[in-house]
Amino acid sequence: MSYQVQLEVFEGPFDLLLQLIARRQLEITEVDLGDITADFLAHLGEEIEELDLESATRFLVVAATLVELKASRLLPVDEADDFEDLLGEARDLLYARLLEYRAYRDVSRWFQHRLNRFGDRLPREVAPEPWLLRLVPVTPLPIDATGLGALAAAATAPRPVPEVDLTHIRRSYVTIREAATHILDLLASPGESTAFPTLTDGRDRGDRVVYFLALLELFKLGQIDLEQPDLRAAMQIERRAGGQDLGSFEDEDEPAPDEPAPDEPAPGGGAPDQPHLTAQP
């Protein structure tokens, strides 16, 4: 900046004044900011024919930083506040403001460049020449208002719900009863054991689900014991002695017998049979 400061404690460029204060080579309380501002305004009025926006903006940024520094020195502050920290924050703030100013300056120059380049161009607001209109043949629409209404109704009509083809999905043909019978055949004697992956080796996901449900049914009937040491270990299955027969539960794939009416006794006497699988709330 070309502006020179003349004070009792300092004479030189305005930027150098801020640098000396930042380095603590000059006390901020000894600088009269009012005289600096008055001298700068006189400098603008006497020596500069046209206002330099960049110089004026930089002066305002530096002057604002000096005011903030001086206020922090004159006003009472907490003992924990360090002048070095305040000075560092002021320098960072000054640098951020300079970067912000530079960005606005570059954008304003870009706008000025675009204005100089395209400012003399105006949009065409008149109709084309008649001879140009004759080059484009008029194409009448082969449809009337009724036809347009029919098209609109067809466009807004609800679309049929697409059907998803499920023929490629293989249905599991293994029932829970068949899986349970297979498990009991493998574990023929009490005390024999196996792992769940051994039962479902080579089977698809649907069959593995059926075998898992069969294990739950057998465990419920007291036919097997289930043990899993931890979450990552394979489930171990061991045959138990005794237990209820497989005929005591109904397979979902088999037709269920007709249920008696609520006031009729179950076949064979006694209360009606309760559903074998119950869901807890």
VENWOGI-V721198 format. One record per backbone hydrogen bond with DSSP energy under -0.5 kcal/mol. NH is the residue of the N-H (numbers start at 1). CO is the residue of the C=O. E is the energy in kcal/mol with one decimal. If there is no record, write none. Layout:
NH|CO|E ; NH|CO|E
This chain:
5|12|-3.8 ; 7|10|-3.5 ; 12|5|-2.4 ; 14|3|-1.7 ; 17|13|-1.2 ; 18|14|-1.3 ; 19|15|-1.9 ; 20|16|-2.5 ; 21|17|-2.0 ; 22|18|-2.4 ; 23|19|-1.8 ; 24|21|-1.2 ; 25|20|-2.7 ; 26|20|-0.9 ; 30|27|-1.2 ; 31|28|-1.4 ; 32|30|-0.5 ; 33|31|-1.0 ; 36|32|-1.6 ; 37|33|-2.3 ; 38|34|-2.3 ; 39|35|-2.6 ; 40|36|-2.1 ; 41|37|-2.3 ; 42|38|-2.1 ; 43|39|-2.2 ; 44|40|-2.3 ; 45|41|-1.9 ; 46|42|-1.9 ; 47|43|-1.8 ; 48|43|-0.7 ; 48|44|-0.5 ; 49|47|-0.6 ; 53|51|-0.9 ; 56|52|-2.6 ; 57|53|-2.5 ; 58|54|-2.3 ; 59|55|-2.2 ; 60|56|-2.1 ; 61|57|-2.2 ; 62|58|-2.5 ; 63|59|-3.0 ; 64|60|-2.4 ; 65|61|-1.9 ; 66|62|-2.2 ; 67|63|-2.4 ; 68|64|-2.1 ; 69|65|-2.3 ; 70|66|-2.7 ; 71|67|-2.5 ; 72|68|-1.9 ; 73|69|-1.2 ; 74|70|-2.2 ; 75|71|-2.5 ; 81|78|-1.1 ; 86|82|-2.2 ; 87|83|-2.8 ; 88|84|-2.3 ; 89|85|-2.5 ; 90|86|-2.2 ; 91|87|-2.2 ; 92|88|-2.3 ; 93|89|-2.5 ; 94|90|-2.4 ; 95|91|-2.4 ; 96|92|-2.4 ; 97|93|-2.3 ; 98|94|-2.2 ; 99|95|-2.2 ; 100|96|-2.2 ; 101|97|-2.6 ; 102|98|-2.4 ; 103|99|-2.0 ; 104|100|-2.2 ; 105|101|-2.4 ; 106|102|-2.4 ; 107|103|-2.2 ; 108|104|-2.4 ; 109|105|-2.1 ; 110|106|-2.0 ; 111|107|-2.4 ; 112|108|-2.3 ; 113|109|-2.3 ; 114|110|-2.4 ; 115|111|-2.4 ; 116|112|-2.5 ; 117|113|-1.8 ; 118|114|-2.6 ; 119|115|-1.7 ; 121|118|-1.4 ; 125|123|-0.6 ; 132|129|-1.0 ; 133|129|-1.5 ; 134|130|-1.5 ; 135|132|-0.7 ; 136|132|-0.5 ; 136|133|-0.8 ; 137|135|-0.7 ; 139|137|-0.6 ; 140|138|-0.7 ; 143|141|-1.9 ; 148|144|-2.2 ; 149|145|-2.2 ; 150|146|-2.1 ; 151|147|-2.3 ; 152|148|-2.4 ; 153|149|-2.5 ; 154|150|-2.3 ; 155|151|-2.2 ; 156|152|-1.9 ; 157|153|-0.7 ; 165|163|-0.5 ; 166|164|-0.6 ; 169|166|-1.3 ; 170|168|-0.5 ; 175|173|-0.6 ; 179|175|-2.4 ; 180|176|-2.5 ; 181|177|-2.5 ; 182|178|-2.3 ; 183|179|-2.1 ; 184|180|-2.2 ; 185|181|-2.0 ; 186|182|-1.9 ; 187|183|-2.1 ; 188|186|-0.9 ; 191|239|-2.6 ; 192|189|-1.7 ; 194|237|-2.2 ; 196|235|-2.4 ; 198|195|-0.7 ; 199|195|-1.2 ; 199|196|-0.6 ; 200|196|-1.6 ; 201|198|-0.6 ; 203|200|-1.9 ; 208|204|-1.9 ; 209|205|-2.0 ; 210|206|-1.9 ; 211|207|-2.5 ; 212|208|-2.0 ; 213|209|-2.3 ; 214|210|-2.1 ; 215|211|-2.1 ; 216|212|-1.9 ; 217|213|-2.0 ; 218|214|-2.6 ; 219|215|-2.6 ; 220|216|-2.0 ; 221|217|-1.9 ; 222|219|-0.8 ; 223|218|-2.6 ; 224|218|-0.7 ; 225|238|-2.5 ; 227|236|-2.1 ; 233|230|-0.7 ; 236|227|-3.4 ; 237|194|-3.3 ; 238|225|-2.2 ; 239|192|-2.9 ; 240|223|-2.8 ; 244|221|-2.8 ; 248|245|-1.6 ; 249|246|-1.4 ; 254|251|-1.4 ; 264|261|-1.6 ; 266|270|-1.4 ; 269|266|-2.0 ; 278|276|-0.6
